[in-house]
Amino acid sequence: MDEHEFEEHVRAALDGLPEDIARGLENVAVVVEDESPAGPAILGSFFGYPRAERTPPGALPAKVVVYRRPLEAAFPDPKELERQIRVTVLHELAHYFGIDEQRIAELGYR
């Protein structure tokens, strides 16, 4: 899958969010990067302050990063890759909404 197509799947995951959740996305950027500097097995990351926490003055917006290379390596089947991109986007957005890892796993976004 080329870089553009990968980014389209990330956009599709965002476009598929329920309206009430999509409206709650304030001051958060969702970006695609090749891989995490923290390690090649990381599929996504959340940086910043969860939506419910008060963001300190001057703080950068929250950021969700989806890492392309690890996802492509772990999920060579195009349909499974598309599904895992969606899961990764939802997993990291859950952190933005203040949902912890246990609840994320219960929701099936792990």
C-alpha positions as CSV (number, residue, x, y, z in Angstrom):
1,M,0.0,0.0,0.0
2,D,1.4,3.4,-0.9
3,E,1.7,6.3,1.5
4,H,-1.3,8.1,0.0
5,E,-3.6,5.1,0.2
6,F,-2.5,4.5,3.8
7,E,-3.4,8.1,4.7
8,E,-6.8,7.7,3.0
9,H,-7.5,4.7,5.3
10,V,-6.7,6.9,8.3
11,R,-9.1,9.6,7.0
12,A,-11.8,7.0,6.4
13,A,-11.4,5.9,10.0
14,L,-11.9,9.5,11.1
15,D,-14.8,10.1,8.7
16,G,-16.5,6.9,10.1
17,L,-16.6,8.3,13.7
18,P,-20.1,8.8,15.1
19,E,-21.1,12.4,14.8
20,D,-21.1,13.1,18.6
21,I,-17.5,11.7,18.9
22,A,-16.3,13.6,15.8
23,R,-17.7,16.9,17.3
24,G,-15.6,16.2,20.4
25,L,-12.3,16.3,18.5
26,E,-11.0,19.7,19.5
27,N,-7.4,20.7,19.4
28,V,-6.1,17.3,18.3
29,A,-4.1,16.5,15.2
30,V,-4.1,13.0,13.6
31,V,-1.0,12.4,11.6
32,V,0.8,9.5,9.8
33,E,4.5,8.9,10.4
34,D,6.8,6.1,9.1
35,E,7.7,4.6,12.5
36,S,8.1,5.5,16.1
37,P,11.5,6.6,17.4
38,A,10.6,4.6,20.6
39,G,10.6,1.3,18.7
40,P,9.6,-0.5,15.5
41,A,6.7,-2.4,17.1
42,I,4.6,0.6,18.1
43,L,1.5,1.0,15.9
44,G,0.3,4.3,17.3
45,S,0.8,7.0,19.9
46,F,-1.0,9.7,21.7
47,F,0.8,12.8,22.9
48,G,-0.7,15.7,24.9
49,Y,-3.5,16.1,27.3
50,P,-6.7,14.2,27.3
51,R,-9.8,16.2,26.3
52,A,-11.2,16.3,29.8
53,E,-8.0,17.7,31.3
54,R,-7.3,21.3,31.3
55,T,-4.6,22.1,28.8
56,P,-1.9,24.4,30.2
57,P,-1.6,27.8,28.4
58,G,0.9,27.6,25.6
59,A,0.7,23.8,25.4
60,L,0.8,22.2,21.9
61,P,-2.4,20.6,20.6
62,A,-2.9,16.9,21.4
63,K,-1.5,14.6,18.7
64,V,-2.4,11.1,17.5
65,V,0.3,9.4,15.4
66,V,-0.4,6.3,13.3
67,Y,2.8,4.5,12.3
68,R,2.7,3.2,8.8
69,R,5.6,0.8,8.5
70,P,4.9,-1.3,11.6
71,L,1.3,-1.6,10.6
72,E,2.2,-2.7,7.1
73,A,4.7,-5.2,8.4
74,A,2.4,-6.7,10.9
75,F,-0.7,-6.9,8.6
76,P,0.3,-7.8,5.0
77,D,-3.3,-8.6,4.1
78,P,-4.8,-5.4,2.7
79,K,-8.2,-5.9,4.3
80,E,-6.7,-6.7,7.7
81,L,-4.4,-3.7,7.4
82,E,-7.3,-1.5,6.7
83,R,-9.1,-2.8,9.8
84,Q,-6.0,-2.4,12.0
85,I,-5.5,1.1,10.8
86,R,-9.0,1.9,12.0
87,V,-8.4,0.0,15.3
88,T,-5.2,2.0,15.8
89,V,-6.9,5.4,15.1
90,L,-9.7,4.5,17.5
91,H,-7.3,3.2,20.2
92,E,-5.3,6.4,20.2
93,L,-8.4,8.7,20.0
94,A,-9.7,6.8,23.1
95,H,-6.6,8.1,25.0
96,Y,-7.5,11.6,23.8
97,F,-11.0,11.0,25.4
98,G,-9.3,9.8,28.6
99,I,-10.1,6.1,28.3
100,D,-7.6,3.8,29.9
101,E,-5.9,0.7,28.4
102,Q,-8.2,-1.7,30.3
103,R,-11.4,-0.1,28.9
104,I,-9.9,0.2,25.5
105,A,-9.2,-3.6,25.5
106,E,-12.8,-4.2,26.7
107,L,-14.1,-2.2,23.7
108,G,-11.9,-4.3,21.3
109,Y,-9.5,-1.6,20.3
110,R,-6.3,-3.1,21.4
